[in-house]
């Protein structure tokens, strides 16, 4: 497919590999933010192509992974209501709550439907006026405009039987939390290209300044990632901080103005808890009061106690780039994609699940020590 | 989750007063909301995420990495002889 296949060209990948190898004179640790990028890196073995002094750590950019258990439990309780049609992206269905997942609600006769787009829910709402349609609105800034559009359009079309369970998270506050950590190892970032397609990269410029790091907005194909790494390593070697844009075919500095306007019309910023990390201030979206009628949490009040996370699971450290999946004693034994213990195994884009899926049983660092 | 797929707009229309498009993803046609790309026209390549267009793909920028590698090649900076496609 056009704009995909050419960015998987092995000859160009080899050229970029050579440029990286020639540029890197010292050890550098880079973090790719997005789970989709981690997936490409592990799938194509890009980290193994790099010179040994370049270490890639995998960031928290998987919204499925970081959705807190309490929110999954809420979704399960909503989906179990007999008058509800619960709609979700497919990847949320297998994420375990405290005792079960959404798929088990469906298996027990609940009306749980996978939608391709949040806008599909409006069609379901119009066709089922006697029932309440609840959509599980998860995602980063990339997904938020589509979800905002569904709510905005539902209000305009007076589809009062539609509501959303919002669990939106935002990238820059998470980067800021990671960079403020005393255990910080990250020296440069590959920012998430599709988040920036919406938001642009203006908000990353003060982050780069404040924490003195280079940030390269990067795409998702192998050549995008190799070029992003090359540009980030070049900035580190030259002692430059700031933001560069590798993914200019899609991302502009100001992002998508219409999408951003829609976001600020429908959503406001709020604190959010991240599975594996904890509460990060001002790190998510909730509906504005003008859209309160569409807020499933207000329409179906529910008291949810905090759920403790597994004491074995090290997903918090993995999400912060402090450890790699094979360093966890539960990896592949007590914790598998079929019965995950924590955030990074619950979605195929989580770092642990990617390592599991592609048979990466040892961290590259361990391999090189062996 | 943040998967975005490039596709080509083959038709535009309005539905419930929203600008929509039929998008060709290598032969598979799906609908998407084009409301965030008000100028989108037939023939444009756009990036679609969960049925919602986020960006128009800039064809000149898309060639940039290949042009850069070609320049590096010409400067003799690279050992790999074959210039990449694209």
HADDOCK unambig.tbl for C-alpha pairs under 7 A between the chains (distance, minus, plus):
assign (segid A and resid 1 and name CA) (segid B and resid 26 and name CA) 5.50 0.50 0.50
assign (segid A and resid 3 and name CA) (segid B and resid 6 and name CA) 6.59 0.50 0.50
assign (segid A and resid 6 and name CA) (segid B and resid 85 and name CA) 6.92 0.50 0.50
assign (segid A and resid 6 and name CA) (segid B and resid 86 and name CA) 5.96 0.50 0.50
assign (segid A and resid 11 and name CA) (segid B and resid 84 and name CA) 5.96 0.50 0.50
assign (segid A and resid 12 and name CA) (segid B and resid 84 and name CA) 5.36 0.50 0.50
assign (segid A and resid 15 and name CA) (segid B and resid 78 and name CA) 6.38 0.50 0.50
assign (segid A and resid 15 and name CA) (segid B and resid 80 and name CA) 6.40 0.50 0.50
assign (segid A and resid 36 and name CA) (segid B and resid 1 and name CA) 6.90 0.50 0.50
assign (segid A and resid 36 and name CA) (segid B and resid 2 and name CA) 6.74 0.50 0.50
assign (segid A and resid 36 and name CA) (segid B and resid 3 and name CA) 6.87 0.50 0.50
assign (segid A and resid 62 and name CA) (segid B and resid 1 and name CA) 6.75 0.50 0.50
assign (segid A and resid 116 and name CA) (segid B and resid 50 and name CA) 5.90 0.50 0.50
assign (segid A and resid 116 and name CA) (segid B and resid 51 and name CA) 6.86 0.50 0.50
assign (segid A and resid 117 and name CA) (segid B and resid 50 and name CA) 4.65 0.50 0.50
assign (segid A and resid 117 and name CA) (segid B and resid 51 and name CA) 5.08 0.50 0.50
assign (segid A and resid 142 and name CA) (segid B and resid 2 and name CA) 6.10 0.50 0.50
assign (segid A and resid 143 and name CA) (segid B and resid 2 and name CA) 6.92 0.50 0.50
assign (segid A and resid 146 and name CA) (segid B and resid 52 and name CA) 5.70 0.50 0.50
assign (segid A and resid 194 and name CA) (segid B and resid 2 and name CA) 6.53 0.50 0.50
assign (segid A and resid 197 and name CA) (segid B and resid 54 and name CA) 6.51 0.50 0.50
assign (segid A and resid 197 and name CA) (segid B and resid 55 and name CA) 6.45 0.50 0.50
assign (segid A and resid 198 and name CA) (segid B and resid 54 and name CA) 6.39 0.50 0.50
assign (segid A and resid 248 and name CA) (segid B and resid 61 and name CA) 5.92 0.50 0.50
assign (segid A and resid 249 and name CA) (segid B and resid 57 and name CA) 5.33 0.50 0.50
assign (segid A and resid 249 and name CA) (segid B and resid 58 and name CA) 4.59 0.50 0.50
assign (segid A and resid 249 and name CA) (segid B and resid 59 and name CA) 6.68 0.50 0.50
assign (segid A and resid 249 and name CA) (segid B and resid 61 and name CA) 4.73 0.50 0.50
assign (segid A and resid 249 and name CA) (segid B and resid 62 and name CA) 4.96 0.50 0.50
assign (segid A and resid 250 and name CA) (segid B and resid 55 and name CA) 5.93 0.50 0.50
assign (segid A and resid 250 and name CA) (segid B and resid 56 and name CA) 6.54 0.50 0.50
assign (segid A and resid 250 and name CA) (segid B and resid 57 and name CA) 5.23 0.50 0.50
assign (segid A and resid 250 and name CA) (segid B and resid 58 and name CA) 6.50 0.50 0.50
assign (segid A and resid 256 and name CA) (segid B and resid 54 and name CA) 6.93 0.50 0.50
assign (segid A and resid 256 and name CA) (segid B and resid 55 and name CA) 6.92 0.50 0.50
assign (segid A and resid 258 and name CA) (segid B and resid 36 and name CA) 4.97 0.50 0.50
assign (segid A and resid 259 and name CA) (segid B and resid 36 and name CA) 5.40 0.50 0.50
